[in-house]
């Protein structure tokens, strides 16, 4: 998702329109033919012993249908991968891994298990609303709650003219809460650190580069593409690195 949003906001920042199609395969895990899947594992140059283990894992599986206390006669499963484990989503990912290679030029996709997003950038200027209003709307829910809670403690509804009235930041401090914006900033900084330390399974170079300076009193530097539009300015990388300090 992070890579996709990076592509989308970057395209919009360049004045393009982004069209996205979301796909969700119906009964995806139940419809994977075992013979085709095993063939693709061979094409992926997996260790032969691992392929034998997966073949054993998929072979001789049976299923039955239970209604109330009655069960049907067990039948052998000729297709499908078992659900509820770590391995099946990986096997399904291998089964559909050639999808990006058969898409037309300029069409990209991101996929995880049976969820896939196909998108492209269309060179066309469009207007985009900033998301600051959305953030304020969500923040107002917490502010309204703390105001009602504090009013209940005081035994009356408090208006700004009341001597006991507290502002939203003061109420957050009273109830040991941080603002939603503050929480987002904290999670953003943690994700940046994980990206620097290589603890996320994505290529971070499209987002930013990090130069660590070993000279005395020299500062480490981030480099990223600066933006032209508000929607790109509010994207994770731009909103975080503009004020990030190690």
TAFENVEN-V397030 format. One record per pair of residues at least 6 apart in sequence whose ideal C-beta (glycine too) atoms are under 7 Angstrom apart, sorted by the first residue. I is the first residue (numbers start at 1). J is the second residue. Records with the same first field share a line. If there is no record, write none. Layout:
I = J  J
This chain:
2 = 202
3 = 110  202
4 = 110  117
5 = 235
6 = 206  207
7 = 108
8 = 18  119
9 = 231  232  235
10 = 232
11 = 18  121
12 = 18  128  229  231  232
13 = 227  228  229  232
15 = 125
16 = 121  122  123  124
17 = 122  124  126
18 = 119  121
19 = 119  120  122
20 = 117  119
21 = 118
22 = 117
23 = 116  118
24 = 114  115
25 = 114
28 = 92  114
29 = 80  81  83  88  92  114
30 = 80
31 = 79  80
32 = 79  80  81  92  95
33 = 79
34 = 58  78  79
37 = 91  95
38 = 51  55
40 = 94  95
41 = 51  54  94
42 = 51
44 = 94
58 = 81
61 = 77
62 = 74  75  76  77
63 = 74  75  77
64 = 71  72  73  74
65 = 72
81 = 88  91  92
82 = 88
89 = 113
92 = 113  114
93 = 113
96 = 111
99 = 109  111  116
100 = 109
103 = 109  118
106 = 120
107 = 118  120
108 = 119  120
109 = 116  117  118
110 = 117
128 = 229  231
130 = 230  231  234
131 = 234
132 = 234
135 = 181
138 = 180
139 = 179  180  181
142 = 180
143 = 168
146 = 168  171  172  175  177
147 = 171
150 = 158  166  171
151 = 157  158
154 = 164
158 = 164  165
159 = 165
166 = 174
172 = 178  179
188 = 236  240
189 = 240  244
192 = 240  244
194 = 200
195 = 204  207
196 = 210
207 = 224  237
208 = 222  223  224  237  241
209 = 223
210 = 220  222
211 = 220  221
212 = 220
213 = 219  220  221
220 = 246
222 = 241  244
224 = 237  241
227 = 233  238
232 = 238
233 = 239
